[in-house]
Amino acid sequence: MNKLVIGFLSAALITAQAHAQKAPTKAKPTNTRAAGVAKAVAATKAPATAKQAPPEGGKPRDFALPAKEDFALENGLRARLVPYGQVPKVTMMVAIQAGNVHEAPDQVAVADLLGKLMQEGTATVSATQLAERVARMGGSLSISVGADQTSVWASCLSEYAPELAGLLADVVLHPALPAAELPRLKADLKRQMALMRAQPGVQARQKFSSAVYGNHPYGRPLPTDAQLDALTLEQVQNFYKTQYGGQRTSVYVAGRFDAPALRQAITTAWAGMPKGPAPTIEVAKPLTKGDLLSLDRPNAPQSTLVVGLPVVDPSHPDYIKMRVMNSLLGGSFGSRITRNIREDKGYTYSPYSFIETHYRTGNWTQNADVTTADTYNSLREIMNEIERLQKTPPSADELKGIQNYETGMFVLRNSNPGGIIGQLNSLDLHGLPETYLTEQVKNINAVTPQQVSETARKYVRPEAMTIVVVGDKKVIDPQLKKFQNERKKPL
């Protein structure tokens, strides 16, 4: 709003306030203009009207899963159809429990290479034709490979939902896997890995994961150029044959669709998928130890910190309490660590903590890029905030603000078809009941201040943390030595 408009509004407000002032009945101002000015001045000096308190927020309601249809095929594939929203669009996701955790030690990234090759078309449809067909449906298609599973995401206008279901099945069941595209896709992967390795945040995270998960696939470093060059088409094909199958596949649909037609399309398109191997994920046994590790980044203006240790996963009864504690400590913009080292001290711009979850395991980390000269100070303040929370429960008001944040984020995550699908897939991956979703708001708000402190004492123990610092060693080494000497004292 420009200054001229503000001036007009101010003048109008003063005039209105002047007219609202009743003139004494016996007063006869000799100068109308002077009288008006006097009234305006008097109005500006009058006591402001007390602001009305905002209405109280409504009582938080538990999330209600939309009515859905679940069915399974003889080959073990499961499908979940969720009518959702009013927009005539459909979102689909095929989740295959075949990811990096299933790779052999000498075939790192073979799952990623397979995912890229699957986007190069099917036995009957080229990559260009595939893209054109999806575009004509008003949608998109992408494939992503994660630690525990490969996900094929797609969307389209509602009228094309049965056709898209068949196309997704064609992509997964009949991938062309063209040998001619292998060199180009390997080159793409090598460039991606090189860019990631150059980032201090990735360097710190890799070192942390290696220290915590050891030889488990969760702890493996990014593949080198030599490892990628060594991958063969035969290895990619073998990974597909041995890891893909109906028993490891789930199809999720959310949006507006004709349920009987879509159910028939999925049944027909996926019935020919081999049963394949049973679902399995090697459960990691993370290490809890008080290591202080560093990587040299000469002349770096910042130090990258990753501070953390193994914690519980979503299947554990303490996980919801852990989430609330994390948001209060470092996982939200209004968290204690953020206020301390960002707002009060100015050591960093965007610190954050989060819980990384895997199948039956997880880890909590506080992450920050801090001014190099304040590496010691940042580590000290992070530990101070952890210990303060361990010793003293938060106030009811502070906790309530965090609970409102957590429940609000939960509602946002479920406010679109993709979010609904993601939540259902998470339930299936971790073997959780639907009550994990439907009672989550209630369970978040049931956490007490005392339980927040107890959770911090039980799981976020400074003396057991693995600490990784990537920075200019000539500047940070004396600071790390000072921190380590103090760290050895009883906490």
N, C-alpha and C positions, 0 to 999 in steps of 0.2 A: 504494500500500500504506500503511495508516494506522499511526500510532505504536504502537497497542496490539499489532497483529500483529507489528511489528518487535520490540517488547519481548519477546513470547513466543518468537520465533525466537532472539533473542539469549540468552535464558535457557536455552533448550533446547541451544543450541550450547555455552554455557559448561558446562552439566551433562554433555554428552557428552564434552567435552574433559577434564573433571575425572575421569570414570570411566575415560578412556583412560590416565590417569597411574597407574602401579603404585605402591602404597604400600610403603615399606620393610618387610621381613618382621618386624623387631623393634620397629617403632614401634607404640605403642598410644595413640592419641589419647584424651585424657580428655574432650574436648568434640567430639562428632560434628559439630555445626553449625559450630564454629570451624574444624575441619579441612576441612570442605567449602568454606568461604569461602576458606581458605588455598590449597586446590587450584585453585579457580576463578581466584584472582588469579595464581597461578603459571602457569596455562594461558594467560592473556592476555598474560603476559610472555614466553612461550616463542617462539622464533624461528619465523616463518611458513614454511610449507612452500613451496618454490620452485614458481612457477607453471609448468605444462607449456606448452611452446611450441605454438602452433596448427599444425595440419598444413599443409604447403606446398600452394599452389594447384595445381590441375590444369593440364596443358599446354593452352594455348588451341587450340581447334580451328577450322578454316576453316568458314565457313557453307556448308551444302549446300542448294541450291535444291530445294524439293519437286518431285516429278515433276509435269510440267505438260503441257498440250496447247495448241499454237499452231495457228491456222488463219486463213486470209484469205478474204474474199469477192471477187467479181469487181469490185466497185466500189472496192476498195482497203482497205476496213475490215479491221482486224486484231483478233483476239480471243485472249486468253490465259486459260486455265482452270487454276487451281491447287487441287487437293484439299488441304485443310489443316485440321488440328485434329480434335477429336471432338465439339465442340458442334454440334448440328443447326441451324446458321445459315449464311447466305451473305452476303458483302459484294460489291457490284458497284461499278465506277466506269467511267464513260464519259468519256474524255479527248478533247477536241476542240481541235486546235491553232488556236485563234482567241481571242486575248485582247487586252489593252490595247495590245500592241505592234503589232497589226494595224489600229488605229484611225487615221483621218485626223486631221491636226492640228486641224481645226475640228469634230471629232466626238468629243472626249474623253469617255470613260465610256459610249459607245454600247454597248460590249460588256457593261458592267455592267447597263445598262437592259434589254438583251436577256435576260440571265440572270434578272433579276427577272420579266420578262414570261413567260418560259418556265415559271415556277412557278405561273402563273395558269390552268393547264389546257391541254387540247388541243382539237382540232376536235370531239371527241366526249365529252370528260370535263371537267367543271368543276374549279376549284381545290379545292372542298370534296369532290367525288367522288374526286379524285385522292388527297387526304389520307386519306379514309376507306378507299380500296382498299389503300393502303400499310399503314395501321394494321391492317386485317384480316389482313394477311400477317405481322403481328408485327414490322414494321420501320419504316423512316423513309426520307425522301428530301430531299436538299438540293442546291443548285446554287451553285457558287462560281466567280468570275471572277478570274483572275490575270493577271500580265503576259504570259505566253506561251501560256496555254491556259485553256479553260473546263472545269470538272470537274463531272460529275453523279454524286453519291454516293448509294447506296441499300443497304438491307439488308433481309433477311426470313428467316423460317424456311425450312429447306431444302426442304420440300415445295412451296413457292411459287416456287422459283427460275425455272422456265421462264416463269411468269406475270409475274414481276417484270422479266425480260429483255424481254418484249414491251411492258410498260408504259413502261420506260425509252426504248425505241425510239419509242413514241408521243409521249412528251414532247419528244424531240429532233427527230423527223421531222415532227410535225404540231402545232406550238405554235399556240395560238389567237391569241396576241399581241393581246389585247383593247384597243382604243383607249380604252375607258371607264376602264381602270385606269391609264392613262398619267399623269394629273395626280397621283394618290395616290403612285405609285411614284417620281415625280420629287421630290415633297415629302419622301418617306422618304430618298432619296439626299441631298437638300440638308441635311437634319438630320444625317445621318451625316457628311457632309463638314464641316459646321460644328463638330461635336464634335471631329473629328480635327484640324482646323486650330487649335483652342484648346489643344491639347496641346503643350507645349514639345518633347517628344521627336519628335513628328511634324514640327514646324516645323524642327528641326535636321536631321532626316533628309531632308526635302524640299530644304532648301538644299544639303545635301551632294550629293544625287543630281543636282540641277540643275547644280552645279559640275563634277561628274565626267562626266555623260553629255550635257550640253548640250541640243541640240535633239532628240536621240533620244527615243523614247517612254519609255524608262526614266527620263529626267530631267524629264519633264513634271510640273508641280505638280498638286495636286488640282483637279478642275473647280470653277469658280465657279458661283454660282447662275445667272448669266446664261448660261453655257455649257450648263448642264443644261436651262434653260428653252428654249434654242434647239433642242434635239434633237427630231426629229419621228419619228412612227411609220414614215414612209417610209424614213428613214435607218436605223432599227432593222431593218426588213424587208430593206433592201438589204445591210446588214452580214451578216445571216443568209444571204442568197442567194449572196453573193460569198465568204464566208469559211468556211462550213460545207460539209462533204462527206465522202464515204467515205475519200478519200485522207488526210484529216487526223484521222480518228477511230479510236480504239482502245477496245475493251471488255475490261475486266479483271474476273475473278471469282476469289474465294478463299473456301474454306470447305468444307462438306459438301454434295454435290449429285450428282444423277444425270447423269453426263457426256453420254451420248448424247442424252438428252432436252433438256438445256440447250444443247448444240451445235446441235440442230435448231431450238430456239426462237430462238436468236440469228440463225441463218442465215435463217430465215423472216422474222423481224421487221425485220432490217436490210437485206435484199436490195434493197429499193426505194429506198435512200438514193442520191441522185445522186453521181457520182464526185467532182464538185467540184474545187476548185483543188488543186494540188500543195502539200505542206507547205513553208512558207518562213517564216523569221524574219530580219528585218533585223539583222545583227550590229552591235552597238554598237562604237564606237571611243572608249573612255573616255579622259579627260584626266588626266594625272599632273602636278600642279603644287603648289607649296608655298603655297597660299593660307591666310590666316587671316581667317575671316569671322565676323561677329557679328550677332545680332538683339537688340533691346532688349525686355526684359520687366521693366518698372518695378517696383521693390520686391520682386522675386522672392527668396525665401530661398535658392534653389539656382540654380546654373548647370548647364545641360544641355550636355554635351560629346559631339560626334561627331568622332572623329579617325581618318582612314583614307585609303586610296588603292586604285586598281585592282590586282587580282591575277589569278591563273589560275582557270580553271573546271574542273569535274570531268573533262573530256576531256584535260587536260594531265598529263604524267607526274609533275609536282611536286605535284599536288593533295593526295595522301595525306600527303606530308611537310608541306605547308602546314596541313593539318588538325591534325596532331599538334603542330606548332609553335604554332598558335593556342590549342589547349587548354592548353598549358603556360604560354603568355604571359598570356592573359586570358580564355580561353573556357571555363573550368571553375571551380567554386567554390574549388578549391585552387590556382588559378593564381597566378602571381607578382604581377601587377598587382592582383588582388583582395586578396591578403595584404598588399600594400603600402598601398594607399590606403583599404582597408576595415578590415582587422584591425589593422594597425600604426598608421596615421595617423588613422583615423576620419573621413576626408573625405567618404565616401559610404557608402551602404548596399548597393547592388547593382550594381556595375560589371560589365560583360560585353563580350566581343569575339566577333565571329562573321564568317563568310565568307558573303556574300550571292551566290548563284550565279544567273546567267542563261545563256541559250544562247550559248556560246562567249565568255563574259566573266564577270567577278565582281569583288567588292571586299571588302576587309577593313576593319573598323572596330572601334575601341574606343569604347564608349559608357558614360556615367556621368552621374548627377545628383549634383553635389557642392555642399558648402556654399559660398555665394557668396564669402565671404572667403578661401576656399582654392582659388579657380579657378587661379591661377598655380601654387600648390604641386601641385595635381593634375596639371596638364599637365606640369610638370617631372618629377614622379615617373613618369608614364607613359613619357615619353621616356627617363628613366634606366633603367627596366626593359627597354625595347627595346634600348638600347645595351649594357646588361649582357649580354643574351642573345646579341647579335651578337658580342661580344668573347669570351665564355666559354661553352663548351658546358655543358649541364646535367649533373649527375651521373647515373650509370647508374640509381641508385635513384629519383631524381626523375622521370626519363624513364619508367621502368618503371611508376610509379604513373599517369602520364598515359596510357600505352599501355593499361593495364588499364581505365582510365576510357573511353577511346575504343572499345575492343573491347566493353566491357560495354554501352555505349550502342548500338552497332551491333546486338548481339544483341537488346536490348530493342526496337529499331525493327522487328525481324523476328519479334517474338513474337506477332503477331496478324494476322488477314487483311488489315486495313487497311494495316498496315505493309508486308506483302509486296507489296500492290498499289502502294503508294507507291514502293517500291524499283524495281519493274519499270517503272513509268511513267517514273521518272527515267532508267533505262537507255535507254528508247526516245527520250525527249526529247533527251538529250545524245548519242545514238548510241554508247553504251558496250557493250562485250561483257559477257557474263554473268560472265566471270572477274573483273570489277570487284567483284562481290559475293562470289563463291566464294573469292577469294584476298585479300579485304580484311583479315581478321584477320592473316594472314601478312604482308601488306604493311605494316600498321600496326606490327607488332612488329619489322619489319626496319629501321625508321628508327633511325639512330644519333644519339648526342649531337652529333657533328660536323655531321651533316646538318641538325639542328635549328638550329644557329647559322648555317650556310650559308644556309638558307632565310630566316631572319630578315634576314640581310645583303642577300640578293638581292631580297626582296619587301617587307619592312616597313621602309622607309627614312624616318626622321623628316623629313629635309630636303625630301622630295617629297610630304609628306602635305597633304591638304586638312583644315583644322581649322575646325569650326563651333562657336560658343559662343552659346547663348541664355541671357540673364540680364540683370540690372540694370546697364545700361551705365555709370552713374555710379560703380558700384563695381568693375566688371570691366575697364573700359577701361584704367586705370593698370596693372592686373595683366597684361593682354594686351600692352600696350606693353613692359613689362619682359620678358615671355616672348619676344616677337618680337625684341627687341634681342639676347637671349642666343641665340636660335635662329639668328641670322645667323652666329654663330661656327662654324668648322668642327667637324663632329661626328666 
